[in-house]
């Protein structure tokens, strides 16, 4: 995750609540460069989970709106005003967009905080700068890919080129609304595609504002369209639309499976899916336990535990188990909930009261079946009870639901293991394979265990490591395809061979 110099924006001197009251928010869709109501005029009320305050009314997009967006995206793609202008020019536009995002940093950060409940201190220094840096990185990469001229028989020449696929449908989640949108949109746009983006219903506001800024950056109308609305309407139509060539998705495994069915039963569009996770954090007794516990708290509780790669299963060598749990309990205090607009450290709210209810049920069940070491209490802040203290549970069997089911909240289970082989077996005993972490000072063991762990990313002596230069995605029911790095371009392009016979 990218950060900026926190002295550049001293959030403690800003009255963010007053800014929020004065903020003008437009919830209409962006189709062909225009702000539009839904075709039938329907709206959805947008409520801030951190305060339960009404923010705006969001256009409840329809299948007709998706059809219009796809038609415009196809038209501009075939016209070539973006797809054929040259990679360097596309890259410059994406860099201008990144600059505009940073110029509007405070507005975007405030929108993200109000919409998602994230602390303003994080959206200012992590979410918005990280998204802007993603657009900048792919803008700089755009003209640095090379095609091929392979060996062919005398009298012939073959050009093998990466070409954009056409219209991309992107469906993105509510836990990192702007950042994960950037992970999809930046490589898709850099490659020359047009996009129809459906952000999560809960968190559509920064995606809509991003589309405004894209137009200001010089990206032609119709290239980036944003259609908010329900997944059952907008998402389903995108998945089944015969005019969409690629579907990029981040969200739950259950929805990912349905999207595969929809894509296959319509026009067999390509899909790139980053789905659920139940990531393990394996801690051996020879590790730096204090550092491991500090990072484990981050890996389990950051963003209120609403992270697809959250290390929500901690496996600790038995000899170090009790010491580690005590250290983890102390480290978890850094993630106590607080007012998201106060500019203070700690966690914000969960995405909704309903989701807090679901996580609360999981905490209560885990506490009944094991031992609740600390946390789990519901907290009311600024009129909302969508806050939970981070919870640590021990004493659950390896077959307990908490070791298998993605909770997506500030709840972690700690389980002892006996040996290296036991640790690998327990870590891999899940339907998912998105991420894993490993702590040891034994270099040989680090290599052996990281190789044996079935995960798209294994972080050794850290947690949840990712960056723009490394691919992110999973194995098993965590999906396929990769976000980030040069490899993300593979989701939105394919090889085209042109053979010239000239002798």
C-alpha positions as CSV (number, residue, x, y, z in Angstrom):
1,X,0.0,0.0,0.0
2,X,1.3,3.4,-0.9
3,X,1.6,6.2,1.6
4,X,2.4,9.9,1.5
5,X,4.2,12.2,3.9
6,X,1.7,12.7,6.6
7,X,3.0,16.3,7.2
8,X,1.6,17.1,3.7
9,X,-1.9,16.8,5.0
10,X,-2.2,17.5,8.8
11,X,-5.5,15.8,9.3
12,X,-5.6,16.7,13.0
13,X,-6.1,20.4,12.2
14,X,-9.0,19.9,9.9
15,X,-12.6,19.8,11.0
16,X,-13.6,16.8,8.9
17,X,-17.2,16.7,10.3
18,X,-17.7,20.3,9.1
19,X,-16.2,19.4,5.7
20,X,-18.6,16.5,5.5
21,X,-21.6,18.7,6.1
22,X,-20.5,21.1,3.3
23,X,-19.6,18.4,0.8
24,X,-21.7,18.2,-2.3
25,X,-22.1,14.6,-3.4
26,X,-23.4,13.5,-6.8
27,X,-24.8,9.9,-6.8
28,X,-25.7,9.8,-10.5
29,X,-24.1,7.4,-12.9
30,X,-21.4,8.4,-15.4
31,X,-22.3,7.1,-18.9
32,X,-20.6,8.5,-22.0
33,X,-19.1,11.4,-20.0
34,X,-22.5,12.5,-18.7
35,X,-24.0,12.4,-15.2
36,X,-27.3,10.6,-15.5
37,X,-30.1,9.3,-13.3
38,X,-31.0,5.7,-13.6
39,X,-33.2,4.9,-16.6
40,X,-36.3,4.5,-14.4
41,X,-35.3,7.2,-12.0
42,X,-34.9,4.8,-9.0
43,X,-32.4,5.6,-6.3
44,X,-30.8,4.0,-3.3
45,X,-30.2,5.9,0.0
46,X,-26.5,6.1,0.9
47,X,-25.8,6.1,4.6
48,X,-22.5,6.6,6.3
49,X,-21.8,3.5,8.5
50,X,-19.7,5.6,10.8
51,X,-22.5,7.9,11.8
52,X,-25.7,6.6,10.1
53,X,-26.0,10.0,8.5
54,X,-27.6,10.2,5.1
55,X,-25.0,11.1,2.5
56,X,-26.9,11.2,-0.9
57,X,-29.2,9.2,-3.1
58,X,-27.4,6.8,-5.5
59,X,-28.7,6.1,-9.0
60,X,-30.0,2.5,-8.8
61,X,-28.8,1.4,-12.2
62,X,-30.9,-0.8,-14.5
63,X,-30.1,-3.3,-17.2
64,X,-31.0,-0.5,-19.6
65,X,-28.3,1.7,-18.1
66,X,-25.7,-1.1,-18.5
67,X,-26.8,-1.6,-22.1
68,X,-26.3,2.1,-22.8
69,X,-22.9,2.1,-21.1
70,X,-21.7,-0.9,-23.1
71,X,-23.0,0.6,-26.4
72,X,-21.0,3.8,-25.7
73,X,-17.9,1.9,-24.6
74,X,-18.0,-0.3,-27.8
75,X,-18.5,2.8,-30.0
76,X,-15.5,4.6,-28.6
77,X,-13.4,1.5,-28.6
78,X,-14.1,0.9,-32.3
79,X,-13.6,4.6,-33.2
80,X,-10.0,4.3,-31.9
81,X,-10.0,7.6,-30.0
82,X,-8.5,5.7,-27.0
83,X,-7.7,2.2,-28.2
84,X,-5.5,3.3,-31.2
85,X,-4.1,6.7,-30.0
86,X,-0.8,5.0,-29.0
87,X,0.3,3.7,-25.7
88,X,2.4,6.7,-24.8
89,X,-0.6,9.0,-25.1
90,X,-2.8,6.7,-23.0
91,X,0.0,6.6,-20.4
92,X,0.2,10.4,-20.2
93,X,-3.6,10.6,-19.7
94,X,-3.4,8.1,-16.8
95,X,-0.6,10.1,-15.2
96,X,-2.7,13.2,-15.5
97,X,-5.5,11.3,-13.8
98,X,-3.1,10.4,-11.0
99,X,-2.1,14.0,-10.6
100,X,-5.8,15.1,-10.4
101,X,-6.5,12.4,-7.8
102,X,-3.7,13.9,-5.6
103,X,-4.9,17.4,-6.3
104,X,-8.3,16.3,-5.0
105,X,-6.9,14.1,-2.2
106,X,-8.9,15.6,0.6
107,X,-12.2,15.4,-1.2
108,X,-11.6,11.8,-2.3
109,X,-10.4,10.8,1.1
110,X,-13.5,12.3,2.8
111,X,-15.8,10.6,0.4
112,X,-14.1,7.2,1.0
113,X,-14.3,7.7,4.8
114,X,-17.9,8.7,4.8
115,X,-18.9,5.9,2.4
116,X,-17.0,3.1,4.0
117,X,-16.3,4.0,7.7
118,X,-12.6,3.9,7.2
119,X,-10.5,6.4,9.3
120,X,-9.7,9.6,7.5
121,X,-6.1,9.1,8.6
122,X,-5.9,6.0,6.4
123,X,-7.8,7.2,3.4
124,X,-5.6,10.3,3.3
125,X,-2.3,8.4,3.5
126,X,-3.1,5.0,2.1
127,X,-6.2,4.5,0.1
128,X,-6.3,7.5,-2.2
129,X,-2.5,7.9,-2.6
130,X,-2.3,4.2,-3.3
131,X,-5.0,4.3,-6.0
132,X,-3.3,7.4,-7.6
133,X,0.0,5.6,-7.6
134,X,-1.5,2.6,-9.3
135,X,-2.8,4.8,-12.2
136,X,0.6,6.5,-12.4
137,X,2.5,3.2,-12.4
138,X,0.4,1.8,-15.3
139,X,0.6,5.1,-17.1
140,X,4.3,4.9,-17.0
141,X,4.2,1.2,-18.0
142,X,1.8,1.7,-20.9
143,X,4.5,2.2,-23.7
144,X,7.1,-0.1,-22.2
145,X,5.7,-3.4,-23.3
146,X,7.3,-5.1,-26.4
147,X,5.7,-7.2,-29.1
148,X,7.5,-10.0,-30.9
149,X,8.8,-10.9,-34.3
150,X,9.4,-14.6,-34.1
151,X,11.5,-16.7,-36.4
152,X,9.6,-17.8,-39.6
153,X,10.6,-19.4,-42.9
154,X,12.4,-17.2,-45.5
155,X,10.0,-15.0,-47.4
156,X,7.7,-14.4,-44.5
157,X,7.5,-12.2,-41.4
158,X,5.1,-12.6,-38.4
159,X,4.2,-9.9,-36.0
160,X,2.9,-11.1,-32.6
161,X,1.3,-8.3,-30.7
162,X,-0.6,-7.8,-27.5
163,X,-3.9,-6.2,-28.3
164,X,-6.8,-4.9,-26.1
165,X,-9.8,-7.2,-25.9
166,X,-12.5,-4.5,-26.2
167,X,-15.0,-3.7,-23.5
168,X,-14.2,-4.6,-19.9
169,X,-16.8,-5.1,-17.2
170,X,-15.3,-4.4,-13.8
171,X,-17.2,-5.3,-10.5
172,X,-15.4,-4.1,-7.4
173,X,-15.9,-4.5,-3.7
174,X,-16.6,-2.2,-0.7
175,X,-13.6,-2.9,1.5
176,X,-11.1,-1.0,-0.6
177,X,-13.4,0.9,-3.0
178,X,-10.9,3.2,-4.7
179,X,-7.8,1.1,-4.5
180,X,-9.2,-2.1,-5.9
181,X,-11.0,-0.1,-8.6
182,X,-7.6,1.3,-9.6
183,X,-6.2,-2.3,-9.7
184,X,-8.8,-3.2,-12.4
185,X,-9.2,0.1,-14.2
186,X,-5.6,1.2,-14.6
187,X,-4.3,-1.9,-16.5
188,X,-7.5,-2.2,-18.5
189,X,-7.3,1.4,-19.6
190,X,-3.5,1.4,-20.2
191,X,-4.1,-1.5,-22.6
192,X,-6.6,0.5,-24.7
193,X,-9.8,-1.1,-23.5
194,X,-13.1,0.7,-22.6
195,X,-14.6,0.0,-19.3
196,X,-18.1,-0.3,-17.7
197,X,-17.5,-0.3,-13.9
198,X,-20.0,-1.4,-11.3
199,X,-18.7,-0.3,-7.8
200,X,-20.1,-1.9,-4.7
201,X,-23.6,-0.5,-3.8
202,X,-22.3,0.4,-0.4
203,X,-19.3,2.4,-1.6
204,X,-19.8,3.9,-5.1
205,X,-19.0,7.6,-4.4
206,X,-15.2,7.7,-5.1
207,X,-15.7,5.6,-8.3
208,X,-18.2,8.1,-9.6
209,X,-15.9,11.0,-8.7
210,X,-13.0,9.2,-10.4
211,X,-14.9,9.1,-13.6
212,X,-15.3,12.9,-13.5
213,X,-11.6,13.3,-13.0
214,X,-10.8,10.8,-15.9
215,X,-12.7,13.1,-18.2
216,X,-10.8,16.1,-16.9
217,X,-7.6,14.2,-17.5
218,X,-8.4,13.9,-21.2
219,X,-9.7,10.3,-21.3
220,X,-12.5,10.4,-23.9
221,X,-16.1,10.2,-23.0
222,X,-17.4,6.6,-23.1
223,X,-14.0,5.1,-22.3
224,X,-14.8,4.9,-18.5
225,X,-18.4,4.5,-17.6
226,X,-19.6,3.9,-14.0
227,X,-23.0,2.4,-13.4
228,X,-23.9,2.0,-9.7
229,X,-26.7,-0.2,-8.4
230,X,-27.5,-3.6,-7.1
231,X,-25.5,-6.6,-7.9
232,X,-28.6,-8.6,-8.8
233,X,-29.4,-6.0,-11.5
234,X,-26.3,-4.2,-12.7
235,X,-23.7,-6.9,-11.8
236,X,-25.8,-9.6,-13.4
237,X,-26.4,-7.7,-16.6
238,X,-22.6,-7.0,-16.9
239,X,-21.8,-10.7,-16.4
240,X,-24.3,-11.8,-19.0
241,X,-23.9,-8.9,-21.5
242,X,-22.9,-10.2,-24.9
243,X,-21.1,-6.9,-25.7
244,X,-18.6,-7.3,-22.8
245,X,-15.4,-9.1,-23.6
246,X,-13.8,-9.4,-20.2
247,X,-15.2,-9.5,-16.7
248,X,-12.9,-8.5,-13.8
249,X,-14.2,-9.1,-10.3
250,X,-13.1,-8.9,-6.7
251,X,-15.6,-10.2,-4.1
252,X,-16.9,-13.3,-2.5
253,X,-16.3,-16.8,-3.8
254,X,-20.1,-17.5,-4.0
255,X,-20.6,-14.5,-6.3
256,X,-17.5,-15.4,-8.3
257,X,-18.9,-18.8,-9.0
258,X,-22.2,-17.3,-10.2
259,X,-20.3,-14.9,-12.5
260,X,-18.5,-17.8,-14.1
261,X,-21.8,-19.4,-14.9
262,X,-23.2,-16.2,-16.2
263,X,-20.1,-15.5,-18.4
264,X,-20.1,-19.0,-19.8
265,X,-23.8,-19.1,-20.5
266,X,-23.7,-15.8,-22.4
267,X,-20.9,-15.0,-24.7
268,X,-18.1,-17.0,-23.0
269,X,-16.4,-13.8,-21.9
270,X,-13.1,-14.1,-20.2
271,X,-13.1,-13.7,-16.4
272,X,-10.4,-12.7,-13.9
273,X,-11.6,-13.4,-10.4
274,X,-10.1,-12.5,-7.0
275,X,-12.4,-14.1,-4.5
276,X,-12.5,-15.1,-0.9
277,X,-9.7,-16.0,1.5
278,X,-9.0,-17.6,4.9
279,X,-5.3,-16.8,5.1
280,X,-3.0,-18.4,7.7
281,X,-0.2,-16.8,9.6
282,X,2.3,-19.5,10.7
283,X,4.5,-18.5,13.7
284,X,7.5,-20.7,14.7
285,X,9.0,-20.5,18.2
286,X,12.3,-19.3,16.8
287,X,10.8,-16.1,15.4
288,X,10.9,-12.6,16.8
289,X,7.6,-13.1,18.7
290,X,7.1,-9.4,19.6
291,X,7.4,-8.3,16.0
292,X,5.3,-11.3,14.8
293,X,2.5,-10.4,17.2
294,X,2.6,-6.7,16.2
295,X,2.4,-7.6,12.5
296,X,-0.2,-10.3,13.2
297,X,-2.5,-7.7,14.8
298,X,-2.1,-5.6,11.7
299,X,-2.8,-8.6,9.4
300,X,-5.9,-9.6,11.3
301,X,-7.4,-6.3,12.4
302,X,-6.4,-3.5,9.9
303,X,-9.4,-2.1,8.0
304,X,-11.6,-3.7,10.7
305,X,-10.5,-7.1,9.4
306,X,-12.4,-6.5,6.2
307,X,-9.6,-7.7,4.0
308,X,-9.7,-10.6,1.6
309,X,-6.2,-11.6,2.5
310,X,-6.6,-11.0,6.3
311,X,-4.5,-13.4,8.3
312,X,-7.5,-14.5,10.3
313,X,-6.0,-17.9,11.3
314,X,-2.8,-17.7,13.4
315,X,-1.0,-21.0,13.8
316,X,1.7,-20.9,16.6
317,X,4.2,-23.5,17.5
318,X,3.0,-24.8,20.9
319,X,6.2,-23.8,22.8
320,X,5.5,-20.2,21.9
321,X,1.7,-20.2,22.0
322,X,0.9,-18.7,25.4
323,X,3.6,-16.0,25.1
324,X,2.5,-15.1,21.6
325,X,-1.2,-14.8,22.6
326,X,-0.3,-12.4,25.3
327,X,1.8,-10.3,22.9
328,X,-1.0,-10.4,20.3
329,X,-3.6,-9.2,22.9
330,X,-1.4,-6.2,23.8
331,X,-0.8,-5.4,20.1
332,X,-4.5,-5.5,19.3
333,X,-5.1,-2.4,21.4
334,X,-3.7,-0.3,18.6
335,X,-6.9,-1.3,16.6
336,X,-9.6,0.0,19.0
337,X,-12.4,1.7,17.2
338,X,-12.8,5.5,17.1
339,X,-14.6,8.2,15.2
340,X,-13.5,7.9,11.5
341,X,-13.5,11.7,11.1
342,X,-11.4,12.4,14.2
343,X,-8.1,11.8,12.5
344,X,-7.0,9.5,15.3
345,X,-5.2,6.1,15.0
346,X,-7.2,2.9,15.3
347,X,-10.1,1.3,13.4
348,X,-13.2,2.9,12.0
349,X,-16.6,1.3,11.6
350,X,-17.5,-1.9,9.8
351,X,-19.3,-1.4,6.5
352,X,-22.7,-1.5,8.0
353,X,-24.7,-2.3,11.2
354,X,-26.0,-5.5,9.4
355,X,-22.4,-6.7,8.8
356,X,-21.5,-5.8,12.4
357,X,-24.4,-8.0,13.4
358,X,-23.0,-10.9,11.4
359,X,-19.5,-10.6,12.7
360,X,-20.9,-10.3,16.2
361,X,-22.7,-13.6,15.8
362,X,-19.4,-15.2,14.7
363,X,-17.6,-13.8,17.8
364,X,-20.3,-15.0,20.2
365,X,-20.2,-18.5,18.7
366,X,-16.4,-18.6,18.8
367,X,-16.4,-17.4,22.4
368,X,-19.0,-20.1,23.4
369,X,-16.9,-22.8,21.7
370,X,-13.5,-21.6,22.8
371,X,-11.9,-18.9,25.0
372,X,-12.3,-15.2,24.2
373,X,-9.0,-13.8,25.2
374,X,-10.1,-10.1,24.7
375,X,-12.3,-7.9,22.6
376,X,-15.4,-8.5,20.6
377,X,-17.6,-5.9,22.3
378,X,-20.0,-3.8,20.2
379,X,-19.2,-0.1,20.5
380,X,-21.4,3.0,19.7
381,X,-19.6,6.0,18.3
382,X,-21.2,9.2,16.8
383,X,-24.6,7.5,16.9
384,X,-23.6,4.3,15.1
385,X,-23.1,0.9,16.6
386,X,-21.3,-0.5,13.5
387,X,-18.1,-0.7,15.6
388,X,-16.5,-3.8,17.1
389,X,-13.4,-4.2,19.3
390,X,-10.9,-6.6,17.8
391,X,-11.5,-10.1,19.1
392,X,-9.0,-12.9,19.8
393,X,-10.1,-16.5,20.3
394,X,-8.2,-19.6,21.3
395,X,-9.1,-23.2,22.2
396,X,-11.0,-24.0,19.0
397,X,-10.5,-27.3,17.2
398,X,-8.9,-27.2,13.8
399,X,-12.2,-28.2,12.2
400,X,-14.1,-25.3,13.8
401,X,-16.0,-23.0,11.3
402,X,-13.8,-20.1,12.4
403,X,-10.8,-21.9,10.8
404,X,-12.7,-22.4,7.5
405,X,-15.3,-19.7,7.0
406,X,-14.4,-16.2,5.9
407,X,-15.9,-13.8,8.6
408,X,-14.5,-10.5,7.1
409,X,-14.3,-8.7,10.5
410,X,-12.0,-8.1,13.4
411,X,-11.9,-11.7,14.7
412,X,-8.9,-14.0,14.7
413,X,-8.4,-17.6,15.9
414,X,-5.1,-18.8,17.3
415,X,-4.3,-22.5,17.2
416,X,-1.1,-24.3,18.3
417,X,0.8,-26.7,16.1
418,X,3.4,-29.4,17.0
419,X,5.7,-29.6,14.0
420,X,6.6,-28.1,10.6
421,X,4.6,-30.8,8.9
422,X,1.6,-30.1,11.2
423,X,1.8,-26.4,10.5
424,X,1.7,-26.9,6.7
425,X,-1.2,-29.4,7.0
426,X,-3.3,-27.0,9.1
427,X,-2.4,-24.0,7.0
428,X,-3.5,-25.7,3.8
429,X,-6.7,-27.2,5.2
430,X,-8.9,-24.6,3.6
431,X,-10.8,-24.2,0.3
432,X,-8.9,-20.9,-0.3
433,X,-5.4,-20.1,-1.4
434,X,-5.1,-16.3,-1.5
435,X,-2.3,-15.5,0.9
436,X,-0.3,-16.8,3.9
437,X,2.4,-15.5,6.2
438,X,5.3,-17.3,7.8
439,X,7.6,-16.3,10.7
440,X,10.9,-18.0,11.4
441,X,14.6,-17.2,11.7
442,X,15.6,-20.5,10.0
443,X,16.3,-19.7,6.4
444,X,16.0,-23.4,5.3
445,X,12.6,-23.7,7.0
446,X,11.4,-20.4,5.5
447,X,12.1,-21.9,2.0
448,X,10.6,-25.3,2.8
449,X,7.4,-24.0,4.3
450,X,6.8,-21.2,1.9
451,X,7.1,-23.6,-1.0
452,X,4.6,-26.0,0.7
453,X,2.0,-23.4,1.5
454,X,-0.7,-23.2,-1.2
455,X,-1.2,-19.4,-1.6
456,X,-0.8,-16.8,-4.3
457,X,1.4,-14.7,-2.0
458,X,3.5,-16.0,1.0
459,X,4.9,-13.2,3.2
460,X,8.0,-14.3,5.2
461,X,8.7,-12.4,8.4
462,X,6.0,-9.9,7.5
463,X,2.2,-10.1,6.7
464,X,0.1,-9.4,3.7
465,X,3.0,-8.1,1.6
466,X,2.0,-6.6,-1.8
467,X,3.2,-3.9,-4.2
468,X,2.7,-2.6,-7.6
469,X,5.5,-4.7,-9.0
470,X,4.3,-8.0,-7.7
471,X,1.2,-9.9,-8.9
472,X,-1.7,-10.5,-6.4
473,X,-4.2,-13.3,-6.7
474,X,-4.9,-16.7,-5.4
475,X,-5.2,-20.5,-5.9
476,X,-8.1,-22.9,-5.3
477,X,-11.4,-21.1,-4.5
478,X,-9.7,-17.7,-4.1
479,X,-9.9,-17.3,-7.9
480,X,-7.6,-16.9,-10.8
481,X,-6.0,-14.1,-12.8
482,X,-3.7,-11.5,-11.2
483,X,-4.0,-7.9,-10.1
484,X,-1.0,-5.6,-9.9
485,X,2.3,-5.8,-11.7
486,X,2.8,-6.2,-15.4
487,X,0.9,-9.5,-15.2
488,X,-2.4,-7.7,-14.7
489,X,-2.2,-6.6,-18.3
490,X,-2.7,-10.3,-19.2
491,X,-6.3,-10.0,-18.0
492,X,-7.2,-7.4,-20.6
493,X,-5.1,-8.3,-23.6
494,X,-4.2,-11.3,-25.8
495,X,-1.8,-12.2,-28.5
496,X,-2.6,-11.5,-32.1
497,X,-0.5,-13.0,-34.9
498,X,-0.2,-11.2,-38.3
499,X,1.6,-13.3,-40.9
500,X,3.1,-11.6,-44.0
501,X,4.1,-13.8,-46.9
502,X,6.3,-11.7,-49.1
503,X,8.6,-14.0,-51.0
